[in-house]
């Protein structure tokens, strides 16, 4: 039965930009590889808001020496999807989409990677699964209602509705401004005393002015404590207030699939951030031959790692893979 599974030098879990960068390194070094992705190609980017513009310039999102030319200073989601399709084709990357990896058994040189559709053998495994599939929940009554959204697509369906946006980061601010511009009555609810310092510099004056003029109502040092079909309760510094509400956009961030990491034997730090065990020189985990790449290395601290500062992970990983596979 073991001979039925195909065997590769490297199996990469995750078909996002960093997973693709790892596949490119395998190609450069003449190592056989396969990328196994549970969704579509660059699945996280596909699920970004329809009108999203990246913070980074296009050159900082490039991988594999393939030029990324965008029409504006900052590339759009649509341009990124086209670019990473072009990268995949240019490098002839071996990728299987819509196939979830369930487990990784065995040891360095002889891993058995079990997926929903079968399995593979590989000498080394790289986990580059990102974090966008697991939202940070509010954990309050009513969060299970269909009016609560942890992902945002586009503003039109919410025109002329009462919408609460929960969060203080770029995603929350972008959502609040887009909804305001289609005529939604927007309330921004921020747990902290002010908006996040890292808000895009060209957006920050816009949201600050909308709040100042009252076009967008904002509650700082506040938390949503209950959600019903027609209302939300918000605990503020002046007490609890009840607001009429049609939708809640919970832009509270996301985290890596810690259950999967634990299941395959990756140790997670007991520090509240669940940082996985990872050598920051080689990116090898506590399991010999299993490597971590990209934002998954940061645990809950997802704001520290991006495409532009994770591209180098692939080179460091394969420098070490070259050693252990000799």
C-alpha positions, 0 to 999 in steps of 0.5 A: 500500500505504501508504494501507491503514494507518489514520493517527492523530495519536498511537500509544501502545505499551503498554496499562498505566496510563501508556499509558491516561493518554496515551490520555486526554490525546489524547482531552482534546486532540482528537487521534486515537489508538490504543493497541497492547498485546501482551497484555491490558489492563493486562497487567502488573497482570493477571500480578501475584500473585493476592492482591497488595495495592498499596503505594499508596493508590487515589487515587494510582493514579487517572488521567483524573479517574475515582475509584478506590474500594477496600474497604480502605486499599490496593487489590487487584489485582482492584480495579485490574483493574476500575478500569482497565477502567472508565477505558478505557470511560469515556474511550472509549479506542481500544485494540488488545490482543494485538497486539505492535509490532515496529518503528517506521519513518519520522520525526516527522509520518509514522511507520509502526508495524509490528505482528504484525497489520499496521501503522499510520501516526501523527504521533507515537509514545509508548512506554509498555511498562513492564518486567514482561515481562523477568525478571532472570535468575540465569544459573546452571545449572538455571535452565531447569528447570520448577521455577524460577519468575520469576513467582508467582501464588498459594500453594496449589500449593506447600503442604508443598513445599520452596521457595527464594525468591530476592530481598530486595524486596517481591515476595520477602517477600510470596511467602515469607510467603504460602508459609509460611502454606500450610505450605511449608518456605520458605528466603529467599536474599538477595544483600545483607546485609539486606532491602531498606529499602523493604519495605512498613512493615506487612509488614517486622515480619512477615518479620523475626519469622518469620526470627528465630523460624526459621519462615523460614530466611534466608541473607544475603550469599548466592547460588544457584549451581546448581539441580537437580531435587531440590536447590539449591546456595547460596554463603554466607559460611560456604561452599557448602551444598546444600539439598533443594528442590522449587521456586525462586521467583526474585523478582529483578526485571524490566527493560524490553524493551531489544531493542525500544528498540534496534531502533527506534533509542532510544539506551541508556546504557552505564552498566549501567542501560541508561537510554534517551535521554530529555529529562526535560522533554518525555520525547522520546527521541533520535528526534524524535517518539518519546516514552517514558512511565512506568517504561521511562524508568528502564532497570534502575532500575525501583524509582524510577518507579511509576504515581503518579509517572509519571502526569504524564509524559502531560501533559508529553508532550502539551504538547510534542506540541501544539507539534510537530504544529502 
